[in-house]
Every structure is written in structure tokens, then in C-alpha cells.
Amino acid sequence: MLRNIRKSGTAALLSITMAATATVVGILFSAQATAGTAAAPPVPTAAPLVSMQCGAPSVNTFGFQPYLSLVTQFTTVQRTTAYRKCTGPGFPAIHSGYDTRTVNLNDDCVIMLTSTGTANFNIIWNTTQTTTFTANRSATLVGNVFTITFIGQVTAGLFVGRRVKQVFTADATELNQCLAGAGVVPFLISDVVLTIF
């Protein structure tokens, strides 16, 4: 009888040991499976390839007739942009460009700063090829630095379908004086950075 009890106890202990081993193995496999299905780290998005970029000494000039003041007037605005130091990996022959446009509109110093909307540019490159783009305009004034940013898309010509970012940066001394009611703005000269990508 004692032998039977020992046999029963041994069998029970063996059963418990096997069950515990199975549980541990199950946990290990479960942990490995969970680790295997963990989300992969996000892949950084590559920066867009630049098709053409123009920078210093590129320059834009706005001329106003009559001069801008705090009084809203029907104004002729002459915009001339000279693109210099232009480089594009697929277009080694292009190194400069030119754009000019005249518009008539109601304008003043406040409108110059706060106006939004679209602007059209038609660049004639030194190769005689052209690029036309339409861009949304926004402006900021920080201290004596006036920045106009244009973001849009090429609609015709070279680089059609590509995105465009163009930034004009100007000294805002006269604009600030105008906004304070102490002067006028006859013209505005800006540094230009153009990126087509």
C-alpha cells in the first residue's frame, strides 16, 4: 500500500512538472511571437530632389506709382526679378533667369504687409526656355526684416508639375516708417531664393 502511495505521488509530481514546463515554453513562444510582430521603426522621408535653385545675388524690385502710403490708392506695381547663381543637376546650361510683370491694383503699406492670394511668375532662362508658376503669397514683418513667401507649382514650360518655393527678404525700414504714418515706400528691393523641386 505504501508503494502504491509513493507511485501515485511520483506520478502527480511528474504531471505537475510537465504542466509547468509546458506553461513556461508557451510563455516563451508567446513572447517571441509578440516580439516578432512589433512595429518596425518609421523610415525617414527623403527630402525632395531639387531640380533648380537660384540664390544670392538674385534680387527682386517692386516699384510703386504712386508711392505706397497709409492711403489706399490705385497703384501701378512694377515687379522685376533677376535670378542669379542658378544650378540644377539636370540642367547645367541654366545659370540665370529673368521675370518682369506690371499690375494695377489698389494698394497701400498695410495691404503690402497683409495681402494674401496668388501671384504669377514667368521666368525666361538664359537658355530661352521658360518656366511659368502660380504661387500663394504670405508675408511677415519681424523688426526691420520683411519676408514674402510664395509656395506653388509650375504650370507650364520647363519643370511643369514641380513644386516651387520662392522667398523675398527685404529691409523694412521704409515700410515700418510708412506703417507708422511717417513716410512712404517708393520701391522695395529684396534678396531672392528660388527652389524648384
C-alpha positions in Angstrom: 0.0 0.0 0.0 2.9 2.4 0.8 4.4 1.5 -2.5 1.2 2.5 -4.3 1.0 5.8 -2.5 4.6 6.6 -3.5 3.8 5.7 -7.1 0.7 7.9 -7.0 2.8 10.8 -5.5 5.5 10.4 -8.1 3.0 10.4 -10.9 1.3 13.5 -9.6 4.7 15.3 -9.2 5.6 14.3 -12.8 2.3 15.6 -14.1 2.7 18.9 -12.3 6.3 19.3 -13.6 5.3 18.6 -17.2 2.4 21.1 -16.9 4.7 23.8 -15.5 7.3 23.1 -18.3 4.6 23.4 -20.9 3.4 26.7 -19.4 7.0 28.2 -19.5 7.5 27.1 -23.1 4.2 28.6 -24.1 5.1 31.9 -22.5 8.5 31.9 -24.2 6.9 31.2 -27.6 4.3 33.8 -27.0 6.9 36.4 -26.1 8.9 35.6 -29.2 5.8 35.9 -31.4 4.9 39.2 -29.8 8.5 40.5 -30.4 8.4 39.3 -34.0 5.3 41.2 -34.8 6.4 44.5 -33.2 6.0 47.5 -35.5 9.2 48.4 -37.4 10.6 51.9 -36.7 9.3 54.5 -39.2 11.6 55.1 -42.2 12.5 58.8 -42.5 11.0 60.5 -45.6 13.7 61.6 -48.1 14.0 65.3 -48.8 12.6 66.2 -52.2 15.2 66.4 -55.0 15.9 69.9 -56.1 15.5 70.5 -59.8 16.7 74.1 -59.8 17.8 76.6 -57.2 18.8 80.2 -57.5 20.2 82.3 -54.7 22.4 85.3 -53.9 22.9 87.6 -55.7 19.3 87.1 -57.0 17.2 90.2 -56.5 13.7 91.4 -56.8 12.5 95.0 -57.1 9.0 96.3 -56.6 8.4 99.8 -57.8 5.2 101.7 -56.8 3.4 104.6 -58.6 2.2 106.5 -56.8 4.4 105.6 -53.8 2.8 103.5 -51.1 1.4 105.3 -48.1 -1.3 104.7 -45.5 -3.9 105.9 -48.0 -5.2 103.2 -50.3 -4.7 104.3 -53.9 -5.0 102.8 -57.4 -1.3 101.8 -57.9 0.9 100.6 -60.7 3.2 97.9 -59.3 6.3 97.0 -61.4 7.9 93.8 -60.4 11.3 92.7 -61.7 13.1 89.6 -60.6 16.7 88.7 -61.7 17.7 85.1 -60.9 21.4 84.5 -60.5 23.7 81.6 -59.5 21.1 79.1 -60.6 22.1 75.5 -60.5 20.2 72.3 -61.4 21.8 68.8 -61.7 20.0 68.0 -64.9 20.3 71.5 -66.5 23.9 72.6 -66.4 23.4 75.2 -69.2 21.0 77.2 -67.0 22.7 79.7 -64.7 20.3 82.8 -64.7 16.8 83.9 -65.5 14.5 87.0 -65.6 10.9 87.8 -64.8 9.0 91.0 -65.1 5.4 91.9 -64.6 3.3 95.1 -64.2 -0.1 95.0 -62.4 -2.6 97.7 -61.5 -4.4 97.4 -58.2 -5.5 99.2 -55.0 -2.5 99.2 -52.7 -1.0 100.8 -49.5 1.5 99.9 -46.8 -0.9 97.8 -44.8 -2.1 95.8 -47.9 1.5 95.2 -48.8 2.0 93.5 -45.5 -1.3 91.7 -45.0 -2.3 90.8 -48.6 -2.7 87.1 -49.4 -3.7 85.5 -52.7 -1.9 84.2 -55.7 0.9 85.6 -57.9 2.1 84.5 -61.3 5.7 84.3 -62.5 7.1 83.6 -65.9 10.8 83.1 -65.8 12.8 83.3 -69.0 16.1 81.4 -68.5 19.4 82.3 -70.2 18.8 79.3 -72.5 15.5 81.0 -73.7 13.5 78.2 -72.1 10.7 79.3 -69.9 9.1 78.3 -66.6 5.6 79.6 -65.5 4.4 79.1 -62.0 1.5 80.2 -59.8 2.1 80.6 -56.1 0.2 81.5 -52.9 1.6 84.6 -51.2 2.2 85.3 -47.5 4.2 87.9 -45.7 5.8 88.5 -42.3 7.4 91.6 -40.7 9.9 91.0 -37.9 11.7 94.1 -36.8 13.3 95.6 -39.9 13.0 92.4 -41.9 10.1 92.0 -44.4 9.7 88.5 -45.8 7.4 87.5 -48.6 7.0 83.7 -49.3 5.5 82.2 -52.4 4.6 78.5 -52.5 3.0 76.9 -55.5 3.5 74.8 -58.6 5.0 75.0 -62.1 2.1 75.2 -64.6 3.9 75.4 -67.9 7.3 75.1 -69.5 10.4 73.6 -68.0 9.8 71.8 -64.7 6.0 71.6 -65.3 4.2 69.8 -62.4 7.1 70.5 -59.9 6.6 72.4 -56.6 8.1 75.8 -56.1 9.1 77.9 -53.1 10.3 81.4 -53.5 11.3 83.8 -50.7 11.9 87.5 -50.9 13.7 89.1 -48.0 13.9 92.9 -47.7 15.0 95.7 -45.4 11.7 97.1 -43.9 12.9 100.5 -42.7 10.7 102.5 -45.1 7.8 100.1 -44.7 7.9 100.5 -40.9 8.0 104.3 -41.3 5.1 104.1 -43.7 3.1 101.9 -41.2 3.8 104.5 -38.5 2.5 107.3 -40.7 5.9 108.9 -41.1 6.9 108.1 -44.6 6.2 106.4 -48.0 7.5 103.4 -49.9 8.7 104.3 -53.5 10.2 100.8 -54.1 11.2 97.7 -52.3 14.4 95.7 -53.0 14.6 92.1 -51.9 17.1 89.2 -51.8 15.6 86.2 -53.6 15.9 82.4 -53.1 14.1 80.3 -55.6 13.8 76.5 -55.2 12.0 74.2 -57.7 11.7 70.6 -56.5 
